[in-house]
Amino acid sequence: MQLDEIIRKITEAENALSHELSRDDLGLSQDYSEIAQNYLKELVALKDSLQGDELIKAQEFAKAYAEHIKSQVKFLAQKREEVGLQYRNVRGKHVVSNKYVQFKYDSPVKTNNIDKA
């Protein structure tokens, strides 16, 4: 496969990956990620046979792709932290709610809501 074709295939796989992630389809996202990784392996194997302008183009693409991956990792870490914070907030509310229900259940004064259960 030629350099331009490999770069195009990696770019297409990354675009499809981003699209599937925006739709929260993790299965297809993983498939596109594996496709991009396979093309990246082909690019690495092709690198040894490149010379001149093609070698420079491959190196520039690799640097740009590495920056893209770094920004994705930062973004995912930020999203993971946000989800973790939301989880801790919801979990805390459930703990308080469960303690309140247990207190009402253990209370000697029964309310109509508890007695009906």
C-alpha positions in Angstrom: 0.0 0.0 0.0 1.2 3.5 -0.8 1.9 6.1 1.9 -0.9 8.4 0.8 -3.4 5.5 0.8 -2.3 4.4 4.3 -2.6 8.0 5.6 -6.1 8.3 4.0 -7.2 5.0 5.6 -6.0 6.0 9.1 -7.8 9.4 8.8 -11.0 7.7 7.6 -10.8 5.2 10.5 -10.2 8.0 13.0 -13.2 10.0 11.6 -15.4 6.9 11.8 -14.1 6.3 15.4 -15.0 9.9 16.4 -18.5 9.5 14.8 -19.2 6.3 16.6 -18.0 7.7 19.9 -20.3 10.7 19.6 -23.1 8.1 19.1 -21.9 6.2 22.2 -21.4 3.0 20.1 -18.5 1.5 21.9 -18.5 -1.7 19.9 -18.0 -0.1 16.5 -15.6 2.5 18.1 -13.4 -0.4 19.2 -13.5 -1.9 15.7 -12.5 1.4 14.1 -9.7 1.8 16.7 -8.3 -1.6 15.8 -8.5 -0.7 12.1 -6.6 2.5 12.6 -4.0 0.6 14.7 -3.5 -2.0 11.9 -3.0 0.8 9.3 -0.6 2.5 11.7 1.4 -0.8 11.9 1.5 -0.8 8.1 2.8 2.7 8.1 5.6 1.8 10.6 6.5 -1.2 8.4 6.5 1.0 5.3 8.7 3.7 7.0 11.9 1.8 6.4 11.4 1.8 2.6 10.6 5.6 2.4 13.0 8.2 1.3 13.1 11.9 0.8 9.8 13.8 0.7 7.7 10.7 1.5 9.8 10.0 4.7 9.3 13.6 5.8 5.6 13.4 5.1 5.3 10.1 7.1 7.2 11.7 10.0 5.0 14.8 10.0 1.9 12.7 9.8 3.1 10.6 12.7 3.8 13.7 14.8 0.4 15.1 14.1 -1.3 11.8 14.8 0.6 11.5 18.1 -0.6 15.0 19.1 -4.2 14.0 18.1 -3.9 10.9 20.4 -2.5 12.9 23.3 -5.4 15.4 23.0 -7.9 12.5 22.9 -6.3 10.9 26.0 -6.6 14.3 27.9 -10.2 14.7 26.8 -11.1 11.1 27.9 -9.4 11.6 31.2 -11.4 14.8 31.7 -14.6 13.0 30.8 -13.7 10.1 33.1 -13.2 12.5 36.0 -16.6 14.2 35.3 -18.4 10.9 35.2 -16.6 9.8 38.4 -17.7 13.0 40.1 -21.3 12.5 39.0 -21.2 9.0 40.3 -19.9 10.0 43.7 -22.6 12.7 43.9 -25.4 10.3 43.1 -23.9 7.6 45.3 -23.8 10.1 48.2 -27.4 11.0 47.7 -28.4 7.4 47.7 -26.5 6.8 50.9 -28.3 9.7 52.6 -31.7 8.5 51.2 -31.1 5.0 52.4 -30.2 6.2 55.8 -33.3 8.3 56.0 -35.5 5.4 54.9 -33.8 3.1 57.4 -34.3 5.7 60.2 -38.0 6.0 59.3 -38.3 2.2 59.3 -36.6 1.8 62.6 -38.5 4.7 64.2 -41.1 3.7 66.8 -43.5 6.2 65.2 -44.8 4.6 62.0 -46.1 6.6 59.1 -48.8 5.6 56.7 -46.3 5.1 53.9 -44.1 2.7 55.8 -47.1 0.8 57.2 -48.5 0.2 53.7 -45.3 -1.4 52.5 
